[in-house]
Amino acid sequence: MTNTHIFNFAVAYADTDAEGIMYHGRYIEIGERARSNWSKGIVIPDGDTGFVVRELNIKYMRPLLLNDEFVVETQPTKIGAASMTIEQKFVKDGEICAIMNITIAYLGSDMRPKAIPESILNALK
């Protein structure tokens, strides 16, 4: 597949619950930021809707705490004709804290699945 994209992040007070543990929903938001950063420069052809999340699964292994610095490692694990599966690992000091798997589907202007354009596939390489 392609190289792993690294996105740096630090847990702020607003990311945590009353005990200083990063709120579970923030993983989705941070993962989205990391995926957006990873896909910078990919141009969606005019008229197409582009990628939408079809399925998302998170496995939490170790909590991230207030002021923890970590990275999100983003890498596609499967690229199909009209969809792609992306794995994102939330890693602190070499330890995986959570793994998120996302399946995204490529949609045309009619909001129906459409083959991922070659230009996008080439940009992912």
FISEDREN-928396 format. One record per atom (N, C-alpha, C, O, CB): residue number from 1; residue in three letters; x negated, y negated, z negated. Coordinates in pm, 1 decimal. Each point is the difference from the previous one (the first is absolute). Glycine has a CB too. Layout:
REM residues N
REC   resi   resn       east      north         up
REC    NUM    ala          X          Y          Z
...
//
This chain:
REM residues 125
REC   resi   resn       east      north         up
REC      1    met      -84.3      118.6        0.0
REC      1    met       84.3     -118.6        0.0
REC      1    met      -88.6     -124.6        0.0
REC      1    met     -115.8        3.8       41.6
REC      1    met      300.2      120.8     -164.1
REC      2    thr     -128.0     -232.4       75.9
REC      2    thr      -71.8     -126.8       -1.8
REC      2    thr      -72.7      -18.4     -132.3
REC      2    thr       18.1       77.7      -93.8
REC      2    thr      150.6     -175.9      250.8
REC      3    asn     -249.6       -4.0     -163.0
REC      3    asn      -71.0      -31.8     -124.0
REC      3    asn       97.7      -43.8     -108.7
REC      3    asn      109.9      -47.5       28.4
REC      3    asn     -312.2      -18.5      104.9
REC      4    thr      160.3       82.7     -255.6
REC      4    thr       81.0      -42.4     -114.0
REC      4    thr      -13.7     -150.5      -18.5
REC      4    thr     -110.7      -54.0        0.9
REC      4    thr       82.3      279.6     -111.5
REC      5    his      140.9     -292.2       93.9
REC      5    his        1.4     -144.4      -27.1
REC      5    his        2.6      -20.9     -150.6
REC      5    his       75.7       66.4      -70.8
REC      5    his       44.5     -115.4      289.5
REC      6    ile     -202.2      -42.7     -267.8
REC      6    ile       -9.4      -28.2     -143.5
REC      6    ile       61.4     -136.9      -28.4
REC      6    ile      -33.4      -98.7       65.5
REC      6    ile     -176.3      240.7      -85.7
REC      7    phe      299.3     -146.8      -77.8
REC      7    phe       65.1     -124.3      -42.2
REC      7    phe      -22.4      -14.8     -150.2
REC      7    phe       41.9       86.0      -77.6
REC      7    phe      134.8      -71.4      263.2
REC      8    asn     -241.6     -121.4     -226.7
REC      8    asn      -29.7      -23.8     -141.6
REC      8    asn      116.1      -70.1      -69.3
REC      8    asn       67.5      -84.5       58.7
REC      8    asn     -311.5       71.2       -4.1
REC      9    phe      265.8       50.1     -181.1
REC      9    phe      108.4      -61.2      -77.0
REC      9    phe      -34.4        5.0     -148.2
REC      9    phe      -73.5       88.3      -44.4
REC      9    phe      243.1      -21.7      219.7
REC     10    ala     -117.1     -160.5     -250.8
REC     10    ala      -13.7       -1.1     -146.0
REC     10    ala      138.4      -16.5      -61.1
REC     10    ala       79.6      -81.0       47.7
REC     10    ala     -314.3      -16.9      -34.3
REC     11    val      263.8      173.1     -117.3
REC     11    val      130.2       -4.3      -65.3
REC     11    val       12.2     -129.4      -80.7
REC     11    val      -80.0      -25.0      -90.1
REC     11    val       87.9      278.5       79.4
REC     12    ala       91.5     -334.9       42.9
REC     12    ala       27.5     -125.1      -70.6
REC     12    ala      113.9       22.7      -99.6
REC     12    ala       69.7      101.4        5.0
REC     12    ala     -147.6     -238.4      195.1
REC     13    tyr       94.9       41.9     -289.0
REC     13    tyr      104.2        8.7     -102.2
REC     13    tyr      137.7       23.5       63.3
REC     13    tyr       79.7       78.9      -50.9
REC     13    tyr     -215.5     -230.6      -97.4
REC     14    ala      162.8       82.6      259.4
REC     14    ala      130.7       11.4       67.2
REC     14    ala       24.7      138.6       58.3
REC     14    ala      114.0       33.6       32.2
REC     14    ala     -128.2     -275.4       20.1
REC     15    asp      -89.9      322.4      -38.3
REC     15    asp       12.7      135.2       54.9
REC     15    asp       35.1      104.0     -106.0
REC     15    asp       26.1      115.8       32.6
REC     15    asp     -189.7     -180.2      141.8
REC     16    thr      164.4       23.4     -300.5
REC     16    thr        9.4       97.5     -108.8
REC     16    thr      132.5       -7.2      -76.3
REC     16    thr       76.4      -96.0       10.3
REC     16    thr     -323.2       82.6      -30.2
REC     17    asp      269.8      120.1      -57.2
REC     17    asp      114.1        2.2      -90.4
REC     17    asp      -45.2      -51.2     -136.9
REC     17    asp     -110.6      -52.5      -12.6
REC     17    asp      216.4      247.5      138.7
REC     18    ala      -23.1     -180.7     -226.6
REC     18    ala      -29.6      -52.4     -133.7
REC     18    ala     -121.8       66.0      -65.1
REC     18    ala      -57.6      -55.7      -93.4
REC     18    ala      299.8        7.8       69.2
REC     19    glu     -281.5      165.0       72.2
REC     19    glu     -115.7       70.0      -58.3
REC     19    glu     -128.2      -23.0       77.8
REC     19    glu     -103.4       57.9      -33.4
REC     19    glu      259.1      113.3      -52.0
REC     20    gly     -151.1     -254.6      188.8
REC     20    gly     -119.6      -26.2       78.7
REC     20    gly      -28.2      106.0      105.2
REC     20    gly     -110.8        6.8       53.0
REC     20    gly       21.7     -124.7     -248.4
REC     21    ile      188.6      200.8      226.1
REC     21    ile      -14.6      103.6      102.6
REC     21    ile       61.6      -53.4      129.4
REC     21    ile      107.4      -60.0       -1.3
REC     21    ile     -100.6      249.1     -172.4
REC     22    met      -76.9     -166.4      285.8
REC     22    met       52.5      -49.0      126.7
REC     22    met      134.6       66.1       28.7
REC     22    met       12.6      122.5       -1.7
REC     22    met     -247.1     -161.5       88.1
REC     23    tyr      333.2      -43.8      -60.3
REC     23    tyr      136.7       42.9       28.9
REC     23    tyr        0.2       88.4      124.2
REC     23    tyr      -67.2      -31.0       98.3
REC     23    tyr      160.7     -179.7     -202.9
REC     24    his      -18.7      320.2      100.8
REC     24    his       -2.8       98.7      108.8
REC     24    his       38.8      -58.1      135.9
REC     24    his      -52.8       42.9      102.6
REC     24    his      106.4      129.4     -271.6
REC     25    gly       37.0     -268.5      171.0
REC     25    gly       43.7      -59.6      125.9
REC     25    gly     -106.8      -84.6       67.1
REC     25    gly        4.2      -20.6      121.3
REC     25    gly      224.0       21.7     -212.0
REC     26    arg     -323.9      -50.4       13.1
REC     26    arg     -107.1      -82.4       57.6
REC     26    arg      -88.9       79.6       94.8
REC     26    arg      -60.4      -57.1       90.8
REC     26    arg       64.2      -82.9     -296.5
REC     27    tyr      -12.5      272.7      185.2
REC     27    tyr      -80.6       81.8       90.2
REC     27    tyr       51.4      -12.5      143.3
REC     27    tyr      -78.4       -4.9       94.7
REC     27    tyr       28.2      164.9     -283.0
REC     28    ile      182.2     -165.1      203.1
REC     28    ile       58.3      -12.0      133.8
REC     28    ile      -37.3     -134.6       61.2
REC     28    ile      -39.5       -6.3      116.4
REC     28    ile      230.7      157.0     -183.0
REC     29    glu     -179.0     -257.5      -10.5
REC     29    glu      -32.9     -133.3       50.4
REC     29    glu     -147.5      -12.2       35.3
REC     29    glu      -34.5      -55.2      104.5
REC     29    glu      219.2      -38.2     -242.4
REC     30    ile     -271.0      144.0       52.3
REC     30    ile     -144.1       -7.9       24.8
REC     30    ile      -37.2       88.4      119.0
REC     30    ile      -83.3      -37.9       82.5
REC     30    ile       40.5       -8.2     -327.8
REC     31    gly      104.8      163.8      253.8
REC     31    gly      -22.9       86.4      114.8
REC     31    gly       39.7      -67.6      130.0
REC     31    gly      -69.3       13.3      100.8
REC     31    gly      105.7      183.9     -246.8
REC     32    glu       74.6     -269.6      144.6
REC     32    glu       44.6      -73.3      118.7
REC     32    glu     -100.9     -107.3       38.3
REC     32    glu      -29.4      -18.9      118.1
REC     32    glu      268.2       62.8     -180.7
REC     33    arg     -291.7     -114.1      -36.8
REC     33    arg     -103.2     -100.4       27.0
REC     33    arg     -123.6       63.3       63.4
REC     33    arg      -56.9      -52.8       95.5
REC     33    arg      141.6      -83.1     -288.2
REC     34    ala     -124.7      250.5      137.2
REC     34    ala     -117.4       70.6       52.8
REC     34    ala       25.3       46.9      143.8
REC     34    ala      -88.6      -10.5       84.8
REC     34    ala       27.7       84.5     -318.9
REC     35    arg      181.4      -22.4      261.8
REC     35    arg       32.3       43.4      136.6
REC     35    arg        4.2     -118.3       96.1
REC     35    arg      -43.8       11.5      114.5
REC     35    arg      174.2      180.6     -208.2
REC     36    ser      -78.4     -305.0       48.2
REC     36    ser        2.8     -119.9       84.5
REC     36    ser     -141.6      -45.8       32.2
REC     36    ser      -29.6      -38.5      113.1
REC     36    ser      249.5      -29.3     -214.5
REC     37    asn     -306.8       72.2        1.2
REC     37    asn     -139.2      -37.7       19.8
REC     37    asn      -68.6       97.7       96.1
REC     37    asn      -77.4      -41.5       86.3
REC     37    asn       71.7      -60.5     -317.4
REC     38    trp       34.1      231.5      215.8
REC     38    trp      -55.5      104.6       86.2
REC     38    trp       43.1      -18.1      144.9
REC     38    trp      -78.4       24.8       91.6
REC     38    trp       77.9      131.1     -286.4
REC     39    ser      124.9     -199.2      216.4
REC     39    ser       53.9       -9.3      136.3
REC     39    ser      -16.6     -138.0       62.5
REC     39    ser       56.7      -27.0      105.9
REC     39    ser      105.7      201.5     -169.1
REC     40    lys     -240.0     -262.9       -1.4
REC     40    lys      -23.9     -132.6       58.8
REC     40    lys      -55.1       15.7      140.3
REC     40    lys      -86.4       84.1       24.8
REC     40    lys       44.0     -183.0     -252.5
REC     41    gly       91.7       19.0      317.6
REC     41    gly      -50.7        4.3      136.1
REC     41    gly       79.2       92.2       91.5
REC     41    gly      -15.0       -6.7      122.0
REC     41    gly     -206.7      -43.0     -214.8
REC     42    ile      306.0      135.9       35.8
REC     42    ile       83.1       85.9       84.2
REC     42    ile      118.6      -83.9       48.0
REC     42    ile       73.1      -57.7      -80.4
REC     42    ile     -143.2      270.7      -45.8
REC     43    val       87.5     -218.8      255.0
REC     43    val      105.6      -82.6       58.9
REC     43    val      115.9       90.0       43.2
REC     43    val      -17.9       94.7       76.5
REC     43    val     -152.3     -267.1        1.7
REC     44    ile      287.3      141.0     -128.4
REC     44    ile      121.8       71.3       39.1
REC     44    ile       49.2      -60.8      131.2
REC     44    ile       20.6     -121.1        7.3
REC     44    ile       41.2      173.3     -250.9
REC     45    pro      -42.6       29.5      347.5
REC     45    pro       46.7      -54.3      127.6
REC     45    pro      132.3      -76.0      -15.1
REC     45    pro       85.5       36.2      -80.9
REC     45    pro     -201.4      152.6      197.9
REC     46    asp      130.2     -294.4      -37.6
REC     46    asp      122.4      -81.0       -2.9
REC     46    asp      122.8       88.2       19.0
REC     46    asp        2.2       88.7       85.4
REC     46    asp     -129.3     -286.2        4.6
REC     47    gly      227.6      171.8     -170.0
REC     47    gly      126.3       71.9       11.3
REC     47    gly        9.8      120.6      -92.1
REC     47    gly      110.2       38.3      -39.2
REC     47    gly     -100.0     -114.8      272.1
REC     48    asp     -123.7      137.4     -268.3
REC     48    asp        3.5      115.0      -90.1
REC     48    asp       17.7      -46.8     -144.5
REC     48    asp      -44.1     -108.8      -36.9
REC     48    asp     -102.5      239.7      195.5
REC     49    thr      210.9      -48.3     -238.6
REC     49    thr       14.7      -29.6     -142.3
REC     49    thr     -131.6       25.9      -72.3
REC     49    thr      -38.7      -77.1      -87.8
REC     49    thr      283.9      135.7       97.9
REC     50    gly     -314.1       49.0       25.8
REC     50    gly     -126.4       36.3      -63.9
REC     50    gly       20.8      109.6     -102.6
REC     50    gly       94.3       78.5        9.9
REC     50    gly     -179.0     -310.0       26.8
REC     51    phe       -3.1      236.7     -134.5
REC     51    phe        2.4      106.3      -99.4
REC     51    phe       93.7      -32.4     -116.6
REC     51    phe        4.5     -113.1      -48.4
REC     51    phe     -238.6      170.8      112.9
REC     52    val      308.2       43.3     -108.0
REC     52    val       84.0      -10.7     -119.1
REC     52    val      -26.8      122.8      -87.2
REC     52    val      -31.7      107.6       50.6
REC     52    val      211.4     -241.5       74.5
REC     53    val     -166.7      116.2     -255.7
REC     53    val      -22.1      111.1      -91.9
REC     53    val      117.9       96.1        9.1
REC     53    val      115.8      -40.0      -11.8
REC     53    val     -252.7     -106.7     -143.0
REC     54    arg      105.1      273.4      175.8
REC     54    arg      102.2      104.4        7.5
REC     54    arg        6.6       80.4     -127.9
REC     54    arg      107.3       41.4      -43.8
REC     54    arg     -140.7      -29.6      289.1
REC     55    glu      -83.9       10.0     -305.0
REC     55    glu       -6.6       80.9     -121.7
REC     55    glu     -120.9      -44.5      -81.5
REC     55    glu     -103.3      -37.8       55.1
REC     55    glu      215.7      234.8       60.0
REC     56    leu      -97.8     -191.9     -246.8
REC     56    leu     -107.8      -41.1      -88.8
REC     56    leu        0.4       90.4     -122.7
REC     56    leu      105.1       28.5      -57.4
REC     56    leu      -90.8     -268.3      139.3
REC     57    asn     -132.8      284.1     -120.9
REC     57    asn      -13.4       87.3     -116.4
REC     57    asn     -123.8      -43.9      -77.2
REC     57    asn     -105.7      -23.2       58.6
REC     57    asn      219.7      218.3       60.6
REC     58    ile     -100.2     -206.2     -251.3
REC     58    ile     -113.4      -38.6      -83.7
REC     58    ile      -19.4      103.9     -109.5
REC     58    ile       95.4       43.9      -64.4
REC     58    ile      -54.7     -288.9      112.6
REC     59    lys     -165.8      282.9      -67.5
REC     59    lys      -36.5       86.5     -111.7
REC     59    lys      -92.0      -81.9      -90.5
REC     59    lys     -107.0      -44.2       41.8
REC     59    lys      129.1      260.2       97.9
REC     60    tyr       21.1     -235.1     -263.3
REC     60    tyr      -78.0      -75.8      -98.2
REC     60    tyr      -82.7       97.9      -83.3
REC     60    tyr       53.7       96.2      -54.8
REC     60    tyr      122.2     -280.7       46.4
REC     61    met     -307.6      159.4       -1.1
REC     61    met      -86.7       88.3      -76.6
REC     61    met      -58.7      -64.6     -125.2
REC     61    met      -17.8       66.5     -102.1
REC     61    met      -34.2       46.0      314.2
REC     62    arg       22.4     -241.1     -204.1
REC     62    arg      -60.8      -72.5     -111.4
REC     62    arg       47.2     -144.0        7.6
REC     62    arg       -3.2      -60.4      107.2
REC     62    arg     -200.9      213.0     -111.2
REC     63    pro      247.8     -208.3     -107.5
REC     63    pro       51.0     -137.8        6.8
REC     63    pro     -110.8     -102.5       24.8
REC     63    pro     -113.0       15.0      -46.4
REC     63    pro      296.8       52.8     -107.3
REC     64    leu     -148.0     -171.3      227.6
REC     64    leu      -87.4     -115.9       13.6
REC     64    leu       46.0     -102.8     -102.4
REC     64    leu      119.8      -18.5      -21.7
REC     64    leu     -163.2       62.5      270.6
REC     65    leu      -53.5     -110.6     -311.4
REC     65    leu       28.7      -90.4     -111.1
REC     65    leu      -35.8     -143.8       34.2
REC     65    leu      -71.5      -26.1       96.7
REC     65    leu       31.9      213.7     -255.4
REC     66    leu       89.2     -278.9       79.5
REC     66    leu      -29.0     -142.3       15.7
REC     66    leu     -150.5      -20.8       16.1
REC     66    leu      -79.7       53.8      -76.9
REC     66    leu      283.6     -113.6      -60.3
REC     67    asn     -241.5      -18.2      237.4
REC     67    asn     -138.7      -35.3       33.8
REC     67    asn      -79.7      110.8       66.7
REC     67    asn     -116.7      -20.9       33.1
REC     67    asn      125.2     -131.6     -222.6
REC     68    asp       50.4      269.8      210.4
REC     68    asp      -71.2      104.6       74.1
REC     68    asp      -25.8      -47.6      142.6
REC     68    asp       87.9      -57.7       63.9
REC     68    asp       18.7      238.5     -205.9
REC     69    glu     -226.6     -156.4      190.7
REC     69    glu      -33.4      -25.6      139.4
REC     69    glu       -2.2      134.5       70.1
REC     69    glu      -58.4       96.0      -50.3
REC     69    glu      -77.0     -306.0       -4.9
REC     70    phe      199.1      216.9      171.7
REC     70    phe        8.9      126.2       72.6
REC     70    phe        3.9      -28.1      148.8
REC     70    phe        8.2     -115.3       42.5
REC     70    phe      112.2      224.1     -234.9
REC     71    val     -126.5       -2.2      271.5
REC     71    val       12.3      -13.1      144.5
REC     71    val      114.1       88.2       47.9
REC     71    val       32.4      101.8      -61.0
REC     71    val     -279.1     -152.5       84.4
REC     72    val      306.4        9.1       87.0
REC     72    val       98.2       83.3       69.1
REC     72    val      -68.5       46.9      127.6
REC     72    val      -38.6      -80.4       84.9
REC     72    val      243.0      -45.2     -182.3
REC     73    glu     -218.7      257.7      109.4
REC     73    glu      -59.5       60.2      118.9
REC     73    glu      114.1       42.6       92.2
REC     73    glu       81.5       84.9      -36.1
REC     73    glu     -288.4       -5.3      -93.2
REC     74    thr      211.9     -138.6      247.8
REC     74    thr      107.9       26.4       95.2
REC     74    thr      -54.8       74.5      120.3
REC     74    thr      -99.8      -40.4       59.6
REC     74    thr      222.7     -165.5     -135.5
REC     75    gln      -56.5      315.2      110.8
REC     75    gln      -43.1       77.6      116.0
REC     75    gln      118.5       76.7       58.0
REC     75    gln       73.8       65.6      -73.5
REC     75    gln     -306.4      -45.0      -22.7
REC     76    pro      251.0      -28.8      229.3
REC     76    pro      103.3       82.7       60.5
REC     76    pro      -41.6      146.8       -8.0
REC     76    pro     -116.4       33.1       22.3
REC     76    pro      183.5     -222.2      132.8
REC     77    thr       26.7      275.6     -186.6
REC     77    thr      -30.4      142.5       -8.8
REC     77    thr       63.6       78.7      114.3
REC     77    thr      -41.8      111.8       30.0
REC     77    thr       25.3     -135.0     -277.9
REC     78    lys      117.9      -35.7      311.5
REC     78    lys       65.6       66.7      112.5
REC     78    lys       60.8     -106.8       89.6
REC     78    lys       73.6      -87.4      -45.9
REC     78    lys      -25.2      295.5      -92.7
REC     79    ile      -80.3     -199.3      266.6
REC     79    ile       58.0      -92.8       96.3
REC     79    ile       78.6       82.8      101.0
REC     79    ile      -56.4       81.3       73.3
REC     79    ile     -132.9     -251.7     -103.7
REC     80    gly      320.4      148.2       32.8
REC     80    gly       87.2       69.1       94.2
REC     80    gly       35.8      -91.4      115.0
REC     80    gly      -55.5     -109.0       14.0
REC     80    gly      146.4      250.2     -198.5
REC     81    ala        1.8      -96.1      266.2
REC     81    ala       40.7      -78.4      116.6
REC     81    ala       66.1     -131.8      -39.6
REC     81    ala      -28.9     -104.3       58.6
REC     81    ala       57.9      317.1       67.5
REC     82    ala       60.4     -208.1     -226.4
REC     82    ala       74.9     -119.5      -38.8
REC     82    ala       -9.7      -30.6     -149.0
REC     82    ala       69.8      -88.2      -50.0
REC     82    ala       84.5      134.6      237.6
REC     83    ser     -240.1       25.7     -258.5
REC     83    ser      -13.9      -25.6     -143.5
REC     83    ser     -142.8       28.0      -45.0
REC     83    ser      -80.4       59.1       72.1
REC     83    ser      322.7       -1.0     -108.0
REC     84    met     -270.2     -102.2      -84.3
REC     84    met     -132.7       15.0      -56.5
REC     84    met       13.4       20.5     -150.8
REC     84    met       85.5      -60.8      -64.5
REC     84    met     -188.0      -83.4      247.8
REC     85    thr       17.3      230.6     -238.8
REC     85    thr       -5.3       17.4     -144.3
REC     85    thr     -129.9      -61.8      -49.2
REC     85    thr     -107.5       24.4       54.8
REC     85    thr      247.7      188.5      -45.9
REC     86    ile     -127.7     -292.6     -112.6
REC     86    ile     -114.0      -71.9      -55.9
REC     86    ile      -14.8       39.9     -145.8
REC     86    ile       97.9        5.3      -74.3
REC     86    ile      -65.8     -199.7      234.4
REC     87    glu     -155.0      222.4     -200.0
REC     87    glu      -28.4       29.1     -140.6
REC     87    glu      -72.2     -119.6      -59.7
REC     87    glu      -92.8      -54.7       59.4
REC     87    glu       79.8      304.7      -15.3
REC     88    gln       57.7     -289.6     -163.6
REC     88    gln      -65.1     -108.5      -72.1
REC     88    gln      -36.1       48.9     -139.5
REC     88    gln       85.7       44.6      -76.3
REC     88    gln       41.6     -219.3      208.9
REC     89    lys     -256.0      165.3     -163.9
REC     89    lys      -47.8       39.2     -132.3
REC     89    lys      -35.0     -125.7      -78.7
REC     89    lys      -69.6      -88.8       49.5
REC     89    lys      -18.6      309.8       39.6
REC     90    phe      137.6     -226.9     -212.2
REC     90    phe      -31.0     -108.9      -92.4
REC     90    phe     -112.7       52.1      -88.4
REC     90    phe       21.0       89.4      -82.0
REC     90    phe      219.2     -186.9       84.6
REC     91    val     -359.4       41.7       14.2
REC     91    val     -120.3       57.0      -60.5
REC     91    val      -68.7     -102.7      -90.1
REC     91    val      -27.0     -112.9       41.0
REC     91    val       -1.6      264.6      158.3
REC     92    lys        1.0     -109.7     -322.7
REC     92    lys      -73.5      -83.2      -95.7
REC     92    lys     -122.6       78.5      -46.8
REC     92    lys       12.1      110.5      -52.9
REC     92    lys      201.7     -230.4      -22.5
REC     93    asp     -330.7       61.8       95.4
REC     93    asp     -125.8       62.7      -43.1
REC     93    asp      -12.0      144.0       48.6
REC     93    asp      -43.8       87.6      -74.5
REC     93    asp       44.9     -235.2     -126.1
REC     94    gly       37.6      171.8      324.9
REC     94    gly      -11.3      132.3       58.7
REC     94    gly      110.1       97.4      -36.8
REC     94    gly        3.1      111.7       51.5
REC     94    gly     -240.7     -151.3      -52.7
REC     95    glu      327.9       -0.5      -86.6
REC     95    glu      109.3       87.1      -43.0
REC     95    glu      129.3      -40.0       70.0
REC     95    glu       36.4     -117.6        1.6
REC     95    glu     -148.1      151.8     -225.0
REC     96    ile      180.6       63.2      280.8
REC     96    ile      127.3      -26.8       67.0
REC     96    ile      108.6      -17.0     -106.5
REC     96    ile       24.2       89.3      -81.1
REC     96    ile      -96.1       43.2      287.6
REC     97    cys      136.2     -248.7     -204.3
REC     97    cys      106.1      -30.6      -96.5
REC     97    cys      138.6       30.1       55.5
REC     97    cys       92.0       34.3      -74.3
REC     97    cys     -238.1     -210.4      -22.7
REC     98    ala      159.4      162.9      227.6
REC     98    ala      127.7       28.7       65.7
REC     98    ala      -26.1       26.6      147.1
REC     98    ala      -95.8      -51.4       57.9
REC     98    ala      223.0      -92.6     -223.2
REC     99    ile      -40.9      224.7      224.7
REC     99    ile       -5.6       24.3      144.1
REC     99    ile      138.8      -27.2       56.1
REC     99    ile      100.1       52.2      -49.2
REC     99    ile     -286.3      121.8       25.9
REC    100    met      190.2     -256.8      127.2
REC    100    met      125.4      -32.3       65.2
REC    100    met       -8.0       48.1      145.0
REC    100    met      -96.2      -29.9       70.8
REC    100    met      134.2     -171.5     -223.6
REC    101    asn       62.5      275.1      195.8
REC    101    asn       11.9       43.7      137.9
REC    101    asn      121.3      -66.6       61.6
REC    101    asn      110.3        5.5      -54.4
REC    101    asn     -221.3      215.1        2.5
REC    102    ile       88.9     -283.7      166.6
REC    102    ile      104.5      -75.6       66.1
REC    102    ile       12.6       50.6      142.9
REC    102    ile     -100.2       15.3       69.8
REC    102    ile       57.7     -218.4     -215.9
REC    103    thr      163.7      228.8      189.1
REC    103    thr       24.7       29.3      140.5
REC    103    thr       66.2     -123.4       58.5
REC    103    thr      102.9      -46.7      -49.0
REC    103    thr      -79.9      299.2        9.6
REC    104    ile      -84.0     -304.2      145.3
REC    104    ile       57.2     -115.3       68.5
REC    104    ile       40.1       42.9      141.3
REC    104    ile      -68.5       79.8       64.0
REC    104    ile      -72.9     -242.5     -201.6
REC    105    ala      251.9      108.9      183.9
REC    105    ala       50.4       30.4      133.7
REC    105    ala      -11.2     -124.6       86.1
REC    105    ala       18.5     -111.8      -48.1
REC    105    ala      139.6      287.1      -43.2
REC    106    tyr     -188.1     -155.5      218.0
REC    106    tyr       -7.9     -111.2       93.9
REC    106    tyr      135.3      -12.9       70.2
REC    106    tyr       52.2       97.1       54.8
REC    106    tyr     -303.7      -63.1      -21.2
REC    107    leu      307.7     -155.9      -36.2
REC    107    leu      132.0      -23.8       58.9
REC    107    leu       -8.0     -100.1      114.1
REC    107    leu      -75.9      -96.8       -4.4
REC    107    leu      181.7      147.0     -216.1
REC    108    gly      -25.4      -24.0      322.4
REC    108    gly       13.6      -94.8      110.2
REC    108    gly      100.5     -107.2      -35.2
REC    108    gly       45.8       -7.4     -114.0
REC    108    gly     -104.5      186.0      277.8
REC    109    ser       92.9     -260.6      -68.7
REC    109    ser       93.4     -110.4      -23.8
REC    109    ser      140.3       48.8      -34.4
REC    109    ser       78.1      -73.5      -60.5
REC    109    ser     -212.3      -65.2      216.7
REC    110    asp      166.8      262.2     -118.2
REC    110    asp      131.8       55.9      -29.5
REC    110    asp        6.4       67.7     -137.0
REC    110    asp       99.3       64.3      -33.8
REC    110    asp      -67.2      -32.6      278.0
REC    111    met     -138.5      -46.9     -322.2
REC    111    met      -10.6       56.9     -135.5
REC    111    met       -2.1      153.0        2.4
REC    111    met       34.8       63.9      -99.2
REC    111    met       84.0     -265.5        9.8
REC    112    arg     -159.1      259.8      200.9
REC    112    arg      -13.4      145.5       12.1
REC    112    arg     -148.4       34.5       10.3
REC    112    arg      -80.2      -81.5       45.7
REC    112    arg      307.6      101.4       68.3
REC    113    pro     -263.7      101.9     -156.8
REC    113    pro     -140.2       41.3       11.4
REC    113    pro      -50.1      -11.8      143.3
REC    113    pro       71.5       27.7       96.3
REC    113    pro      -38.7      127.7     -288.8
REC    114    lys     -156.9     -197.2      202.7
REC    114    lys      -63.4      -20.6      129.8
REC    114    lys     -145.7       43.3      -12.4
REC    114    lys      -59.1      -12.5     -107.3
REC    114    lys      216.4     -180.6      166.6
REC    115    ala     -214.6      242.8       46.9
REC    115    ala     -140.9       40.1       -2.7
REC    115    ala      -87.9     -118.2      -41.4
REC    115    ala       20.1     -113.0       44.6
REC    115    ala       23.9      285.4      135.2
REC    116    ile     -140.7     -143.9     -264.8
REC    116    ile      -94.4     -104.2      -41.8
REC    116    ile      -81.4      -40.4      122.6
REC    116    ile      -59.4       85.9       65.1
REC    116    ile       46.8        4.3     -304.8
REC    117    pro        8.9     -219.8      272.4
REC    117    pro      -73.6      -44.8      118.0
REC    117    pro     -149.5       35.0       -7.3
REC    117    pro      -59.8        0.9     -107.5
REC    117    pro      226.1     -186.1      131.7
REC    118    glu     -224.3      213.5       91.7
REC    118    glu     -142.9       32.9        9.4
REC    118    glu      -86.2     -109.7      -61.0
REC    118    glu     -101.1       28.5      -64.2
REC    118    glu      147.0      103.6      271.5
REC    119    ser       -5.9     -257.6     -187.4
REC    119    ser      -81.1     -112.3      -52.7
REC    119    ser      -12.6        9.4     -151.9
REC    119    ser     -105.2      -31.7      -55.7
REC    119    ser      180.9     -114.4      247.2
REC    120    ile       31.1      189.5     -258.7
REC    120    ile       -4.2       14.5     -145.0
REC    120    ile      -82.8      121.3      -37.6
REC    120    ile      -80.7       -6.9      -92.8
REC    120    ile      305.2     -102.6       72.5
REC    121    leu     -206.4      220.0       90.2
REC    121    leu      -79.6      120.8      -28.4
REC    121    leu     -148.9      -28.2       16.0
REC    121    leu      -81.1       45.2      -80.8
REC    121    leu      271.9       99.0      157.8
REC    122    asn     -226.9     -218.7       27.2
REC    122    asn     -140.1      -35.1       21.2
REC    122    asn      -52.9      -90.4     -110.0
REC    122    asn     -114.8       14.0      -42.1
REC    122    asn      150.3        8.9      286.7
REC    123    ala       47.7     -116.0     -291.6
REC    123    ala      -42.4      -90.4     -107.6
REC    123    ala      -23.0       74.8     -130.5
REC    123    ala      -81.9      -42.1      -81.8
REC    123    ala      209.0     -142.2      191.2
REC    124    leu      -55.4      295.2     -130.0
REC    124    leu      -16.8       77.8     -122.2
REC    124    leu     -129.5       80.7       -0.2
REC    124    leu      -45.9       43.9     -105.4
REC    124    leu      293.3      -31.8       87.1
REC    125    lys     -305.7        7.3      135.4
REC    125    lys     -124.6       74.7        9.8
REC    125    lys     -111.8      -90.8      -29.5
REC    125    lys     -115.8       41.9        2.5
REC    125    lys      209.6      112.4      163.2
//
